[in-house]
Structure formats: structure tokens, C-alpha cells
Amino acid sequence: MRKKTIATALVAASIASAANITVDPSSTAQRVIGFGAGAAYYQSWITAMSSSMQKDFYDTAFSGLNLSLLRIGNWKQEDTTSIVADAAIIKAGRERLGNRFKIEMSSWSAPGRLKPSGSVNGSVNGQKVKSQNTLKTSNSDPYGKFVYSEFAHWWKTSLQAYEKMGITPDYISLQNEPDMEADYEETLFDPNEGEIAGYKQALQAVRDSIKTLANPPKIIGPEPLGIGYSNFEKYVKALDNNNLDGYAYHLYHAGDGNDNSGTNYLNPENFRKAMTNIAKNYGSDTKPIIMTEFCTMENEVREQDMLGLAHIMQVGFTSGKLNAYIAWELFWGEPNGQLIGVCPGNGWSSCTEAKLYINPEYHAMRHYSKFVNPGWRVVSSTADGSNVYAVAFRSADCDSITVVAINKGSAQNLNLSVNGYAPISAVQSTENGAKSKSITASAIIDAPAKSITTVVFTTSNTAALQCEDSPIEDPYIDPSSQIGDSLVIVDYANESSAGTWSSDASLGKVTFEITPLDGISKYVKVPLADCAQDECGYQHALFTIPDAAAVKDPLTKCKELVFTMRSINTDDASVNIGGAGGSTWSNYQYGNNAPAGAWDQVSVPLDNEIDSTGAPFGSTQLSFNSDNAGIYIAKIVATGCGTHAIKGMNTNFAANDMNAEAKVFDLNGNLLWSGIKGQAFNADGTIRLDLNKGLYIVKTKSSTVKATK
């Protein structure tokens, strides 16, 4: 058994308290629709980025979050309004997420021609006049005293215009914050008509109008500014409940004097009473409750808002019986976006460089969205520790449970009890510390002060539970194995032949070898030219990527290839490695050194598999050529894989990766140690760990280095 390091002992000693989190898999509550965020402004900033930066953004925003809901605006107030950027963003989301990706559309304003002010904005010439910022009056409208029929017809034609652009909303809300007198786009509705138009009448008109569409969206509402002062209930009680397919609200006030968004973010318990009251009377699997917008209203990114958002969602999915949660900003122009800040580059406002900013709240959302799929159910959970809050979700077919635990206090153990389930995956984020860090899954987790921990449990024994058909792919697959980590393309330790290798006719055949060689017992021998290229030309050995690896598209979704290889003779082999089998041969990297007399891990970047426009070359094979006699290859692994592409992380805890989680491997790829990188090194850069003398590979998410002991 490896000795416990002093650092590990100190950490353990510092955890003096414990919280018991108990989950009852058989006690189920509401079904989850999903987790999402808004894309209501700054869409053109996304499409203005370079193609490679757009790919990074889409991977980060959609696959990285496993996003299931995107909130957009209905901006077709006039026929000339372009929605090309919205269409591009939604197309990218659907390509990455498929049918689980749903669209919620809210209108910020009716067309100006339907309002007394003539403007979509709530403020005209600096004045906000309520009677000017509603629908025009009418003497002939069948629904009431205002132009409800024209408003409903506009909604119908808007949906038809969006459909032509490939955007078909799953849910619509006919008015964002009908109770909010704003300077920006807004149309006011009271619960029932009086001085201004009534939400009840407008809802009936829109329902009647869109029901003739071939695939009408579900209508949710009333989407008021907040849930304090029974404001939500005032609207719902006035309307015909049959006209709503679900309920929606925002959280900019909670009542009882809790009206400051920034303060409420740091004190989410302020929402529990109002959310509980709504949940008692409204919401079900057939008529869900969706929180469709909320943010801090602060101008700066705050580290503590990561825990704030996670706690708000915990209150919502427990006491509030939410079926879905949609944060306000998936992205925002400049660095201070709620989840992602976007800077296309110079010339765009205050942006000085092209960069994505991954902000703390991104990780709060990810602790839920990445590990809970649509169709899962909330299950009963209790937490008895100080300042610890938990919520648990069970997959539709019962084989997976995800527990999200928020520790807002000092460091402590989390003792998780999930009857009949075993932990398989865990991720942790700490305020002013590492975010979305994979940790060892266990029933007992060390939770640092002010941290979020998500643990996934699985079981094969579901007979005693009332399970359902899963609406999407299940069972749960650990995303950390596909994101920012590695994909094994081939490991000859698990093979029995040379498989998919082929070679130019002038080269010898690639053979499968079983004679042990410095600790590796299975590998392939790849003969190469053994003569200078200017004398005998390029002669290629080709490896076709196996189907199981090819479906994960490692050449375009991973950052580099790592070959465990060595020369077959006494001279180092300088090997050119590229991609082939597509439209052209793509050079990855010339002059890769396969050493004589020892196995080595050789890293080859995959940047050249994507051209300058962001399009892949389409390689399906790896190509090798050399003037050496050949190489042995034991393993081919793609690293930096997946689709999260989290770059430019906006943190303030480390200037380099010496404080990052690291792993130490031997040259055969065996994991020997994991911990903090700085704990592994002496001042001179050599390894201080209790290992044999030799050469090792030290990896963090941002770097891979060789080190000696």
C-alpha cells in the first residue's frame, strides 16, 4: 500500500465535520424536462467569431453542458428582421445534442404597429407610459377591447417564419415579463384587461391562432418578473388554465422584502417559501413548472455566484418542484457573461483579443445539466450537515442516480447513502479553486469549503423500482471519460491481431508480435522504408481507425494523438505521421522520435486535421513514413478529447498548472499516482514521489511533460 503523503494527511485532518446525505431511490417526484440558458442577445457576436472559435464555443456551450433547453427571443416584429444567427446557433446545438435539445421562445414585444407608442421599446423619448406600452385598443376584436387577434396572428406568422429557417420552438411564452415596465423591448399585460390589455385575452387569442399549425408549440406562462407578492398567482388565477401547457416565472423578486437579485443569489433560501407556495397548487408532469430567467443583475463576475446558482437550483428542484431551469445568459458580449463571456476580437466593444470566458456559474449549471438527462425524476434526499444542501435525480430506467451536494460551510466529509447503488463517477468545483474537477467516486467524499460535488451512482438491480422507458440514450455514461481526457483508439494488450493495418506494396506487412519487450507483451511491428525519401520516395504504412473509435471522431474532437512506440533497430526512428483516407493527405507532425532501446510516449497534435475554414479533411486513417527500418507500436490514444472545449477559464487561483490535479504514468501508460502537480515535483523539476528511478509522464488538463526520478 502506498504511504499517505503528508499533504493528504493534512487535508484529512482539516475535515472535522461530516454531513450525511441519504437518498431514497423509490421515492420519486417530478419529471425533469431539462436545464438550459438564454440566447436572446449578442447572437451576431457568435457568428462573427472565427470558425475554430465558433466550434469551441458550440462544444463548450452545448456538449460541455449537455444542454437540453435553449431560450430564444421572438424577434420577427418586422419582416426585415434577420434570424440567420439564431438559426446557425440552433443548428450547431442540434448537431451536438440531437432530439434532447429543446427550444423555448419568449416574445419581448409585440410589433410597434400594434402598440399605441408605435415602438417596441418600453421607453419612448425617455418616458415610460403604461397605456402607451400595451396593445392598441379595438372596437371590433372578438376577444376584447384590444387588438388581440392581430397580436395572435403576428405570433402565428412569426412561428412560420422561424420554421422556414429551421427553428421550431417546443415551448413559447407569449410575453416576457408582462408586468415589467422596461426601457427595452416590452409589452405590458395585466392579468385581466382593464386600463391595459389582458394576459387572459391575449393567451386565448394566441392559443386559437396557433392551433391550426401543423406542429403547434406548447404554451407556457405567464412568465412574470418574480414570484413575490403572489404576482404569479394573480396572473394564473385570472386566465383559463386549459390554455396553458405549463407554467413559467422569473426570480427577480421573492417577496417579503427579498427583492435584490444579487443578495438573493447569495441567500437562495429567500426563494423557498414562495416556490413552495406555487408548487403546492401548480405543476405536474403534464403541466410542468419552468424557471425561464434569472441572473444576479450585477455588472461583474463573482466567484460566490457559482454556489449561489447551484443552491437556487437545489431549492427549485426540491421545494419548488421545478421541471426545468433556464439561466438568463448562456452567453453575453464581453467577458462578464453569466455562463460564458464572448469576445470575437479587436474592434468589438472593449474586447482586446478573441477569447471565450468560462465563468463560475457555467460550472454550477454543469453540475446538474451534464449529469442529469431529460426524463429523469427528482428523488427524495436529505442532508443533515451544517450548510449542506442536496438534491438527487434518478434516470428513467432507474439504473442511474445523480446526487448534487452544495457545501456552503467549512470543509467536511459527505457520507452518501443511496440504497442499492454504487458510486462510479464524481466531479467537484470549489469557490476560488478548481472547477469541474474529476475526483474519485466514493460513498464518502471530502468536500472542501464552499464547494459543489456531483456523484453518479449506478445499479443493475432495478426490479423493485417503478421504472419508465428512457426518452434518450441511457444508461448513464460518464462524460469525464470523453471530455478533456482520452479515447483509446487501439491497445494491443487487448488485441489478437494487427487488425486494420495496411501498407504500400514496397513495404513489409505489419505483424502482430507477442514476444515481451521491456514489460510490453503485445504490440505491432510496422516496417517502413529503410531508405532516404529522395532515393525511394514516400512509402506509407496505414492504420485504419476501428469503427468503435471512429464513431467518436477522435481526429476532429481530440487535441492530440499519443503513440506508445519505439524503433525496431538500434537507431532512433524519425517518423512522419499524418492523416489519410479523406480528400487529401494531411500532415500532423514531421520528425516524431521513436527511440531505440526504450518505449516512449510520443505526442502528435491534431490541429492540421481541421483546415483554416474549420472544416475537417475527413481522414479515416493514420499514415506513417520514415527512412528508418520501422517502429513498434503498443498503443494509440487520443487525448484532450470530447466536445467541451472549455478554454480561457476565468479563474484567479493559479497562474500556472502547479496547483492543478495531475496524474503520473509510466511509459507503458499505467497510472501510478494522482494528486496536485506541485506535490509531485522537487524544486529542480524531478519527481519526488516514492517511485523507482526512471522516466515518467506527468499530465494535467493543460499540459503533458516528461519527468525523471
Secondary structure, DSSP 8 states (H G I E B T S, - for coil): -----HHHHHHHHH--EEEEEEEEEEEEEEE--EEEEE--S-HHHHHTS-HHHHHHHHIIIIITTT--EEEEE--TTSTT---HHHHHHHHHHHHHHGGG-EEEEE-S---GGGSTTSSSBS-BTTB--GGGSS--B-SS-TTSSB-HHHHHHHHHHHHHHHHHTT---SEEES-S-TT---SSB----BSS-SSS-BHHHHHHHHHHHHTTSSS--EEEEE--S-SGGGHHHHHHHHS-GGG-SEEEEE-S--STT---HHHHHH-GGGGHHHHHHHHHHS--SSS-EEEEE-----SS--TTHHHHHHHHHHHHHHTT--SEEEES-SEEEBTT-SSEEEE--TTSTT--S-EEEE-HHHHHHHHHHTT--TT-EEEEEEE-STTEEEEEEE-TTSSEEEEEEEE-SSSEEEEEEETT-EEEEEEEEETTS--SEEE---SEEEE-SSEEEEEEEE-S--TTS-----SSS-S---GGGTSSSEEEEEEGGG-SS-TTEEE-TTS---EEE-S-BTTB--EEEEE---S-HHHH----EEEE--HHHHTT-HHHH-SEEEEEEEESSSS-EEEEEEEESSSS-EEEEEEEEE-SSS-EEEEEE-GGGB-TTS-B----EEEEE-SSSEEEEEEEEEES-SS----SB--SS-SSGGGSEEEEE-TT--EEEEEEHHHHB-TTS-B-SS--SSEEEEE-SS-EEEEE-
